[in-house]
Amino acid sequence: MNSSEQRSAAGIVLATLAAGQFVMALDTSVMNVSIPVVAKDIGTDVTGIQTAITMYTLVMASLMITGGKVGQMLGRKRAFVIGCVIYAAGSLITAASQSLPMLLFGWSLLEGLGAVLILPAIVALVASNFAPTDRPRAYGLLSAAMAIAIAAGPLIGGVLTTYYSWRWVFVGEVLVIAGILAFSKRITDTPAEKGVTLDYVGTVLSALGLGLIVFGLLRSGAWGFIAAKPGAPVWFGLSPAFWLMLGGGVAVWLFFGWERRMIDQGREPLVDPALFQVVHLRAGLVAFFFQNLLLLGLFFLMSLFL
């Protein structure tokens, strides 16, 4: 294969992975402008759609670490393909939804489970398909695909909801995923790692901790962050959101303690806590956190109330 053919093949691989990143980011922004229409169409209210968004976020937040470990066990390409199939099935069910439970199953559960396999696999597949000198450019283009999806989401959702139907958003996702699967054969796999096992206790603790923290944050607007708002439930004199986040923090603390114990015993941890001592990784995670906090934290409110 000459250099021109190599560049063409690399471009197809990058476009395939970027398309996956685009769809994942699109799903977080495209429906915000359509919330009132979707609620009316499936016979629920804004709170019901907020619940679907919350559950989608919870599934991804609580199982993302586990999804990365499953990719190690199955091989990144296989995890990526399986995730795409699950995600497409969820999008198809969402497009056909006639009730809130059906929407929760398709959008919140299946699409969330698909995303926890796809997103970690994309990062690893870039490393296995591009030389170290080409990886910064590849990761930059993936970030650009995410940014474009977040910006274009309200426009796409608004046009389809206004002139056609919000359901076409999810039909379009199925078509994009079908194209990704067709071109996934060109992706060089990161093979499964031998001897890697799933840390079940760590999985439960990480899912519980992250799930409680995220759910508490999402409900703090309605219940109050520390003091309970008027009409909100009260647990031991304070808002339930505070106790949920506190319980999540304790579960995360227990998770890191368990992971250190696994390492001391020579067993495979879900996450090596030593990774968080890497300065560049920690700085990148902090920057990424504040970027998403600002962007996505305001996105829902702006779309709904403006």
C-alpha positions as CSV (number, residue, x, y, z in Angstrom):
1,M,0.0,0.0,0.0
2,N,1.5,3.3,-1.1
3,S,1.5,6.5,1.0
4,S,-1.6,7.9,-0.7
5,E,-3.6,4.7,-0.1
6,Q,-2.4,4.7,3.5
7,R,-3.6,8.2,4.0
8,S,-7.0,7.4,2.4
9,A,-7.4,4.3,4.7
10,A,-6.4,6.3,7.8
11,G,-8.9,9.0,6.7
12,I,-11.7,6.4,6.5
13,V,-10.9,5.0,9.9
14,L,-10.8,8.5,11.5
15,A,-14.1,9.4,9.8
16,T,-15.7,6.3,11.1
17,L,-14.6,6.9,14.7
18,A,-15.5,10.6,14.4
19,A,-18.9,9.6,13.2
20,G,-19.3,7.5,16.4
21,Q,-18.2,10.4,18.5
22,F,-20.5,12.7,16.6
23,V,-23.6,10.5,17.3
24,M,-22.7,10.1,21.0
25,A,-22.4,13.9,21.5
26,L,-25.5,14.6,19.3
27,D,-27.7,12.6,21.5
28,T,-26.9,14.8,24.5
29,S,-28.0,18.0,22.7
30,V,-30.4,17.3,19.9
31,M,-33.5,16.6,22.0
32,N,-33.3,19.5,24.4
33,V,-35.2,21.8,22.0
34,S,-37.9,19.1,21.5
35,I,-38.7,18.4,25.1
36,P,-42.3,19.9,25.1
37,V,-43.2,18.2,21.8
38,V,-41.8,14.8,22.8
39,A,-43.7,15.0,26.1
40,K,-47.0,15.8,24.4
41,D,-46.4,13.1,21.8
42,I,-45.9,10.2,24.2
43,G,-48.4,11.3,26.8
44,T,-46.1,12.6,29.6
45,D,-44.9,16.0,30.8
46,V,-41.6,17.8,31.0
47,T,-40.7,16.1,34.2
48,G,-41.1,12.7,32.5
49,I,-38.6,13.7,29.7
50,Q,-36.3,15.2,32.3
51,T,-36.4,11.7,34.0
52,A,-35.4,10.1,30.7
53,I,-32.5,12.5,30.3
54,T,-31.5,11.9,33.9
55,M,-31.5,8.1,33.6
56,Y,-29.5,8.3,30.3
57,T,-26.9,10.3,32.1
58,L,-26.9,8.0,35.1
59,V,-26.4,4.9,33.0
60,M,-23.4,6.4,31.3
61,A,-21.9,8.0,34.4
62,S,-22.2,4.9,36.5
63,L,-21.0,2.3,34.0
64,M,-18.4,4.1,31.9
65,I,-15.5,2.7,33.9
66,T,-16.9,-0.8,33.6
67,G,-17.4,-0.3,29.8
68,G,-13.7,0.5,29.4
69,K,-12.8,-2.7,31.3
70,V,-15.2,-4.8,29.2
71,G,-13.4,-3.4,26.1
72,Q,-10.2,-4.7,27.5
73,M,-11.7,-8.2,28.0
74,L,-13.5,-8.4,24.6
75,G,-11.2,-6.3,22.4
76,R,-11.8,-2.7,21.6
77,K,-13.2,-3.2,18.1
78,R,-15.6,-5.9,19.3
79,A,-16.8,-3.7,22.2
80,F,-17.2,-0.8,19.7
81,V,-19.3,-2.9,17.3
82,I,-21.4,-4.5,20.1
83,G,-22.0,-1.0,21.5
84,C,-23.1,0.3,18.1
85,V,-25.6,-2.5,17.7
86,I,-27.0,-2.0,21.2
87,Y,-27.1,1.8,20.6
88,A,-28.9,1.4,17.2
89,A,-31.5,-0.9,18.8
90,G,-32.1,1.7,21.5
91,S,-32.5,4.4,18.9
92,L,-34.9,2.4,16.9
93,I,-37.1,1.7,19.9
94,T,-36.9,5.4,20.9
95,A,-38.1,6.4,17.4
96,A,-41.1,4.1,17.8
97,S,-41.8,5.0,21.4
98,Q,-45.5,5.5,22.3
99,S,-45.1,5.9,26.1
100,L,-42.6,7.0,28.7
101,P,-41.5,3.5,29.7
102,M,-40.7,2.6,26.1
103,L,-38.7,5.8,25.8
104,L,-36.9,5.0,29.0
105,F,-36.0,1.5,27.8
106,G,-34.8,2.6,24.4
107,W,-33.2,6.0,25.1
108,S,-32.1,5.9,28.7
109,L,-31.2,2.2,29.1
110,L,-30.1,0.7,25.7
111,E,-28.5,3.9,24.3
112,G,-26.8,4.5,27.6
113,L,-25.4,0.9,27.6
114,G,-24.3,1.3,24.0
115,A,-22.5,4.5,24.8
116,V,-20.5,3.0,27.7
117,L,-19.0,0.5,25.3
118,I,-18.5,2.9,22.4
119,L,-16.8,5.9,24.0
120,P,-13.9,4.2,25.7
121,A,-13.3,2.0,22.7
122,I,-13.0,5.1,20.4
123,V,-10.2,6.5,22.5
124,A,-8.3,3.1,22.5
125,L,-8.9,2.5,18.8
126,V,-7.3,5.8,17.8
127,A,-4.2,4.7,19.7
128,S,-4.1,1.3,17.8
129,N,-4.8,2.9,14.3
130,F,-2.5,5.9,14.3
131,A,1.2,6.4,15.0
132,P,2.1,8.5,18.0
133,T,2.9,11.5,15.8
134,D,-0.6,11.4,14.2
135,R,-2.6,10.8,17.4
136,P,-2.8,14.5,18.5
137,R,-4.4,15.4,15.2
138,A,-6.8,12.4,15.4
139,Y,-7.9,13.2,18.9
140,G,-8.3,16.8,18.0
141,L,-10.6,15.9,15.1
142,L,-12.6,13.7,17.5
143,S,-13.0,16.6,19.8
144,A,-14.0,18.8,16.9
145,A,-16.7,16.2,15.9
146,M,-18.0,16.3,19.5
147,A,-18.1,20.1,19.5
148,I,-19.8,20.3,16.1
149,A,-22.5,17.8,17.3
150,I,-23.2,19.8,20.4
151,A,-23.5,23.0,18.4
152,A,-25.5,21.4,15.5
153,G,-27.8,19.4,17.8
154,P,-30.3,22.1,18.6
155,L,-30.5,23.1,14.9
156,I,-31.0,19.5,13.7
157,G,-33.5,18.8,16.5
158,G,-35.4,22.1,15.9
159,V,-35.7,21.6,12.1
160,L,-36.8,18.0,12.3
161,T,-39.2,18.7,15.2
162,T,-40.7,21.7,13.5
163,Y,-41.2,20.5,10.0
164,Y,-41.2,16.7,10.3
165,S,-41.0,14.7,13.6
166,W,-38.5,14.3,16.5
167,R,-38.6,10.6,15.7
168,W,-36.5,11.2,12.6
169,V,-33.6,12.2,14.8
170,F,-33.3,8.7,16.1
171,V,-34.0,7.1,12.7
172,G,-31.1,9.2,11.4
173,E,-28.9,7.9,14.2
174,V,-29.7,4.3,13.2
175,L,-28.7,5.1,9.6
176,V,-25.4,6.7,10.8
177,I,-24.6,3.7,13.0
178,A,-25.3,1.4,10.0
179,G,-22.7,3.3,8.0
180,I,-20.3,3.1,10.9
181,L,-20.7,-0.7,11.1
182,A,-20.2,-1.0,7.4
183,F,-16.8,0.8,7.6
184,S,-15.7,-0.7,10.9
185,K,-14.0,-3.6,9.0
186,R,-11.2,-1.2,8.1
187,I,-10.4,-0.4,11.8
188,T,-7.4,-2.2,13.2
189,D,-8.4,-3.9,16.4
190,T,-6.9,-3.7,19.8
191,P,-7.1,-7.4,20.8
192,A,-8.5,-8.6,24.0
193,E,-6.0,-8.6,26.9
194,K,-5.4,-12.1,28.3
195,G,-5.9,-12.6,32.0
196,V,-8.1,-9.5,32.4
197,T,-11.1,-10.2,34.7
198,L,-13.9,-7.9,35.8
199,D,-13.7,-6.7,39.4
200,Y,-17.4,-7.2,40.4
201,V,-17.1,-5.5,43.8
202,G,-15.3,-2.5,42.2
203,T,-18.0,-2.4,39.5
204,V,-20.8,-2.2,42.1
205,L,-19.0,0.4,44.2
206,S,-18.1,2.6,41.3
207,A,-21.6,2.4,39.7
208,L,-23.2,3.1,43.1
209,G,-20.9,6.0,44.0
210,L,-21.0,7.7,40.6
211,G,-24.7,7.0,40.2
212,L,-25.6,8.5,43.6
213,I,-23.5,11.6,43.1
214,V,-24.9,12.3,39.6
215,F,-28.5,11.6,40.7
216,G,-28.1,13.9,43.7
217,L,-26.7,16.7,41.5
218,L,-29.4,16.3,39.0
219,R,-32.1,16.4,41.7
220,S,-30.6,19.2,43.7
221,G,-32.3,21.8,41.5
222,A,-35.7,20.4,42.5
223,W,-35.0,19.3,46.1
224,G,-32.3,21.8,47.1
225,F,-28.6,21.3,47.4
226,I,-28.3,21.2,51.2
227,A,-31.5,22.7,52.7
228,A,-34.7,21.2,51.3
229,K,-36.8,23.5,49.1
230,P,-40.5,24.1,50.0
231,G,-42.5,21.0,49.1
232,A,-39.4,18.8,48.6
233,P,-38.9,15.7,50.7
234,V,-36.7,16.0,53.8
235,W,-34.3,13.4,55.1
236,F,-33.0,14.0,58.6
237,G,-33.6,17.8,58.3
238,L,-31.8,18.2,55.0
239,S,-32.4,17.8,51.2
240,P,-32.2,14.1,50.0
241,A,-29.8,15.4,47.3
242,F,-27.2,16.2,50.0
243,W,-27.5,12.7,51.5
244,L,-27.3,11.0,48.1
245,M,-24.2,12.9,47.1
246,L,-22.7,12.1,50.6
247,G,-23.5,8.5,50.2
248,G,-22.0,8.5,46.7
249,G,-18.8,10.1,48.0
250,V,-18.5,7.3,50.7
251,A,-19.0,4.7,48.0
252,V,-16.3,6.2,45.8
253,W,-14.0,6.3,48.9
254,L,-14.7,2.6,49.5
255,F,-14.1,1.9,45.8
256,F,-10.6,3.4,45.8
257,G,-9.8,1.5,49.1
258,W,-11.0,-1.7,47.4
259,E,-8.9,-1.1,44.3
260,R,-5.8,-0.6,46.4
261,R,-6.5,-3.8,48.2
262,M,-6.9,-5.6,44.9
263,I,-3.5,-4.3,43.7
264,D,-1.8,-5.3,47.1
265,Q,-3.2,-8.8,46.6
266,G,-1.8,-9.0,43.0
267,R,-5.3,-9.0,41.5
268,E,-6.6,-7.1,38.5
269,P,-8.3,-3.8,39.6
270,L,-11.1,-2.0,37.8
271,V,-9.0,1.2,37.8
272,D,-5.5,1.7,39.2
273,P,-5.7,4.7,41.5
274,A,-2.0,5.5,40.7
275,L,-3.3,6.8,37.3
276,F,-4.7,9.8,39.0
277,Q,-1.2,10.7,40.2
278,V,-0.2,11.4,36.5
279,V,-0.1,15.2,36.3
280,H,-1.1,15.4,32.6
281,L,-4.0,13.0,33.0
282,R,-5.3,14.8,36.1
283,A,-5.0,18.2,34.4
284,G,-6.8,17.0,31.3
285,L,-9.6,15.5,33.4
286,V,-10.1,18.7,35.4
287,A,-10.1,20.8,32.1
288,F,-12.6,18.4,30.5
289,F,-14.8,18.5,33.6
290,F,-15.1,22.3,33.7
291,Q,-15.6,22.4,29.9
292,N,-18.6,20.1,30.2
293,L,-19.9,21.7,33.4
294,L,-20.1,25.0,31.7
295,L,-21.4,23.9,28.3
296,L,-23.8,21.1,29.2
297,G,-24.8,22.6,32.5
298,L,-26.3,25.6,30.8
299,F,-27.4,23.8,27.7
300,F,-30.6,22.3,29.0
301,L,-31.9,25.5,30.7
302,M,-31.1,27.6,27.6
303,S,-32.9,25.3,25.2
304,L,-35.9,24.8,27.4
305,F,-36.6,28.4,28.6
306,L,-35.4,30.4,25.6
